[in-house]
Amino acid sequence: MLTKENIKELKAKGNDDIAFLIRENLKSNKYILNILENLGRLPNDFDGSWLPELLENKSQQVRYWVVKNLGKISSDQNLDTLINVLNCEEDTTVRREAVSSIGRMRNPKAQNILIQILNDKDPKVIIQAIRGLLIFKGNERIDNCLKELINHENEMIRTVIYKEYFANTKDKTNQQPHSKSYDFLKNVIVNGDVREILRSIPEESFHLTFTSPPYYNARDYSIYPSYQAYLDFLNEVFLEVFKKTKEGRFLIVNTSPIIIPRISRSHSSKRYPIPFDLHPYLVNMGWEFIDDIIWLKPEASVKNRNAGFLQHRKPIGYKPNAITEYLMVYRKQTDKLIDWNIKQYNWKTIKESKVEDGYETSNVWRIDPKFDKTHSAVFPVELCKRVVEYYSFKGDLVFDPFGGSGTLGRTAKSLNRYFFLTEIEKKYFEYMKSFLTKDTIFNELSSKFLTYPEFKKTIIT
Ligand SMILES: C[S@@+](CC[C@H](N)C(=O)[O-])C[C@H]1O[C@@H](n2cnc3c(N)ncnc32)[C@H](O)[C@@H]1O
């Protein structure tokens, strides 16, 4: 088998030898693939006339690599070969690569064929054709053809076209720079209904929101007339959070399905799949789904639902112990890449915010739950710590609409971020205040505990 170095040398000599070796070894796809995969960049005068012969090869992988290499040699003859592949090839990966190769040739003669490909059935083929055509962006005919795709049924195609031709050019001159936040929101806890409070603050205020919403009628602090009313309430809150989140930044929602116990032995209990029911609302309002992280708790720490089954072992009466919760990760929809968000910070902040070794590499986070005498559903500090470290920079403003005992605020502060919390219940608001004496963190940073009317007076934009 030839090494990369051998192939490089053969290429430098002129490629008669490569053609010879390939023809000599036509029976060994392994041999052929090794050469095709390691050809690398091809010089302008590279003679690839031996490549099309291999398009008859039975191996899809060989045909794929032939097509890829043909795309590296910009000749009109290869353009015809690739168009032929596109029309005759059955394998979708090879077809996609053919379009990609046609695009990479940057040959104006390819424009017509690329425009025709916009009607293909395979969205990925169309996207490759769009990439090829975007090289000629500014050409009126091409721009018009591409703009028409804004109504295409495939969402990936619509997103690409939107970004290229219709992206939001909203004037943001009056807003805070991306890495900054308003002083009147820093380290502030407001006692009131989050919906009302959020309506009074400017757009694009927060860098990150991490929250655990009230459980649907499962705990004393959360009484809603119906499940639909509960979902409507969350919809209202997260729509407001959406508006107040900076471009391309994250929302992380901690929820799990909950169970409402049966009212008597002759009724059954009811399980509500909150994360799955909430998801479509979030996506509809413009949150882009990014990841699902599983918070895994020790089995001994959760309610045992297994006792009955343990005795009778009758199928369909099986009830697993629920030892997981979700952290659903969303990003505020934007046409900008994450890199754009990162570039809004100076190098010092980026360096100081770097996540240290030992971070969690998987989406299963094994963390013990935290029990608290005053509040029945508090975040463990470790959970908040990971979210804050992985999804915000030092100096960012981190928000929890359902503040509870204020775990997120204290953790964010200890990691040199600012926090803004809202909490409707006076008793939990007072409980957070009690940390003023117990917890030096709130104390040191002179956190402000305000009623809604007091908070309103502080708003300066
Ligand atoms: C699941 S707990 C959050 C606990 C919190 N993560 C912690 O670490 O302590 C939900 C909290 O949301 C609060 N809440 C419910 N409805 C609210 C509303 N409309 N505005 C603000 N807070 C609300 C509840 O009082 C409760 O304390």
The ligand as an SDF file (V2000), in Angstrom:
LIG
                    3D

 27 29  0  0  0  0  0  0  0  0999 V2000
  -39.2110   25.1220   40.9400 C   0  0  0  0  0  0  0  0  0  0  0  0
  -39.1270   26.5320   41.8600 S   0  0  0  0  0  0  0  0  0  0  0  0
  -37.5390   27.1580   41.5030 C   0  0  0  0  0  0  0  0  0  0  0  0
  -36.5240   26.8550   42.5490 C   0  0  0  0  0  0  0  0  0  0  0  0
  -35.1540   27.4300   42.2680 C   0  0  0  0  0  0  0  0  0  0  0  0
  -34.6030   26.8820   41.0540 N   0  0  0  0  0  0  0  0  0  0  0  0
  -34.1880   27.2470   43.4330 C   0  0  0  0  0  0  0  0  0  0  0  0
  -33.0380   26.8330   43.2200 O   0  0  0  0  0  0  0  0  0  0  0  0
  -34.5540   27.4860   44.5710 O   0  0  0  0  0  0  0  0  0  0  0  0
  -40.2200   27.6060   41.0250 C   0  0  0  0  0  0  0  0  0  0  0  0
  -40.3910   28.9690   41.6830 C   0  0  0  0  0  0  0  0  0  0  0  0
  -41.1450   29.7970   40.8000 O   0  0  0  0  0  0  0  0  0  0  0  0
  -41.9020   30.6970   41.5820 C   0  0  0  0  0  0  0  0  0  0  0  0
  -42.9560   31.2790   40.7160 N   0  0  0  0  0  0  0  0  0  0  0  0
  -44.1110   30.6830   40.3020 C   0  0  0  0  0  0  0  0  0  0  0  0
  -44.8170   31.5220   39.5130 N   0  0  0  0  0  0  0  0  0  0  0  0
  -44.0890   32.6590   39.3960 C   0  0  0  0  0  0  0  0  0  0  0  0
  -44.2920   33.8940   38.7070 C   0  0  0  0  0  0  0  0  0  0  0  0
  -45.3900   34.1200   37.9830 N   0  0  0  0  0  0  0  0  0  0  0  0
  -43.3350   34.8410   38.7920 N   0  0  0  0  0  0  0  0  0  0  0  0
  -42.2060   34.6330   39.5300 C   0  0  0  0  0  0  0  0  0  0  0  0
  -41.9690   33.4970   40.2180 N   0  0  0  0  0  0  0  0  0  0  0  0
  -42.8890   32.5100   40.1550 C   0  0  0  0  0  0  0  0  0  0  0  0
  -42.4150   29.8040   42.6940 C   0  0  0  0  0  0  0  0  0  0  0  0
  -42.8330   30.5540   43.8050 O   0  0  0  0  0  0  0  0  0  0  0  0
  -41.1920   28.9250   42.9770 C   0  0  0  0  0  0  0  0  0  0  0  0
  -40.4200   29.4520   44.0280 O   0  0  0  0  0  0  0  0  0  0  0  0
  1  2  1  0
  2  3  1  0
  2 10  1  0
  3  4  1  0
  4  5  1  0
  5  6  1  0
  5  7  1  0
  7  8  2  0
  7  9  1  0
 10 11  1  0
 11 12  1  0
 11 26  1  0
 12 13  1  0
 13 14  1  0
 13 24  1  0
 14 15  1  0
 14 23  1  0
 15 16  2  0
 16 17  1  0
 17 18  1  0
 17 23  2  0
 18 19  1  0
 18 20  2  0
 20 21  1  0
 21 22  2  0
 22 23  1  0
 24 25  1  0
 24 26  1  0
 26 27  1  0
M  CHG  2   2   1   9  -1
M  END
$$$$
